[in-house]
Each structure stands twice: as structure tokens, then as C-alpha cells.
Amino acid sequence: MLVEIVRGDGPVILGLPHTGTWLPDDVFARLNPLGQALADTDWHIHDLYAGLLPGATTVRAVFHRYLIDANRGPDDASLYPGQNTTGLVPRTDFDGWPIWRDGAEPDAIEVAERTEAFHAPYHRALAAEIERVRAAHGVAILYDCHSIRSVIPYLFEGVLPDLNIGTAEGASCAPEVEAAVLAQCRDSGFTYVANGRFKGGWTTRHYGRPENGVHAVQMELAQATHLAAEAAPWTLDPAKADRLRPHLKGILETLAGMTADIGGRNV
């Protein structure tokens, strides 16, 4: 099973494109030791959000982003032109170091095959759930769940805020939706920013069409908010998680209660 789907009856869909760690054996063998560490996983994010919003739908990629990144466009266009980033099939890790053994990088034909075999099924599943939820509620709210280390000089300067909200500069959701998330973050005690270094990935930008009743928000959590250390073995810190989870729950509950305010209907 490439994609795990849990269907709920509420208006919120949680996207989880980067928590999977499965790789085909032959692909894993072609990664170098650095790549085989899978350091760029969104560690424990599906556990962190589990149970926070009864009625939410979840769509989770089981495969690892080194196989193919489900939050990049199938055309592999850069999400952040002029800035360091990783692509549809990453060549490097987030620190800019190669992850493939010499001569083992996938070529264009293999990338196209992986796109059809893995990227496309994930997005077919996500698109189907969005349509199902929108049909039921008049609107669908896609909340894309992510995490990243708070210090990565290759990708950004300084220390990342705790909560990083991406709405494609306000284009992927109604203003009320972004304002509601910001208000919850403002009251959380965590540092936060909207459309800073992370403005929403391809998923947010592709599906977020508020004029059509689909509102998309990406939340990029600094891993310092919930991991014991931003390094292997990537252990979840229960005390940190217990502090963070109520605020994530507040965000999701607020979004779930907004359907009538953004043109939908409560059912």
C-alpha cells in the first residue's frame, strides 16, 4: 500500500507527504550511507497529529521523499527560484550533500517512472478526498503537515521560527483562514511566521483554490518543538509534544468550525 487513507466526515483533510520511510530494496541500496540515514524525514509528524481532530481525513504517503517527493510538482519546477532547495527526486540532502552512490542517481526515464508509480497515486488519492469532502461540506480545508530542522544553513539563514505557516502569500486560502491560523499561533507561546522561508509547497499551491471552495494551508514545524534533538535517532520528546499538541488541536478545531464562514455548510 503506497498511500494510507483514513476517511472522516469533517471538512478538514490532513496531508502527510513526508512521514513515510519505505523504499524499494534496490533504491535503498543505491543510496550512500548518508542517504540511507533518511535524515530528511518528517519524523513523528503523523503521530503528533493523531487523534487531534476527530472527523478529519488523513492522506499519508508511505514511501520516502528520496524515492520521490510528493510535495514537489511533477514538472520538477523549483518552488523557490534562486534559493537552495531539493527537487522531485532529491540529489542531495537538506545540507547539500549527495545522497546517492557514485553513478547511482536516477536518470530522467527513471524519474518519470517513479512519478507515475508513486507521485501520481498519492495525488489521485488526495484529489479524490478533497472532492469528496467538498461535495459534503461545500468547501474542503487541506492542512498539509510538515517538519524540518530549525537550523539548516544550506536552506536558510539563522534559526527557523517554531511554526511556519504557508499560504502561497495568501493565494491558497481565504483571508479568514490564514487569519484564524495566525490567531491560534499568536496565542500559543511559540514563535511563528506566515509565508517566511516556507510559503507552502506544490501541494498547497496546486490544490489551494479558495474561489473554488478548496482552502490549503501548509504548517512547517521546527523539529525542535517536538523532538528530543534534531539529530538521529530522531526521538519524540513526550513533554514537548504534550506542550505543542493542544495548540495544533486548536488550529485544526478552528479550521473545522469555519465552513459556514468561508462559503460552505455545516452538516
Secondary structure, 3 states (H helix, E strand, C coil): CCEEEECCCCCEEEEECCCCCECCHHHHHHECHHHHCCCCCCCCHHHHHCCCCCCCEEEEECECCCCCCCCCCCCCCCCCCCCCCCCCCCCECCCCCECECCCCCCCHHHHHHHHHHHHHHHHHHHHHHHHHHHHHHCCEEEEEEEEECCCCCCCCCCCCCCEEEECCCCCCCCHHHHHHHHHHHHCCCCCEEECCCCCCCHHHHHHCEHHHCEEEEEEEEEHHHCECCCCCCCCECHHHHHHHHHHHHHHHHHHHCCHHHHCCCCC
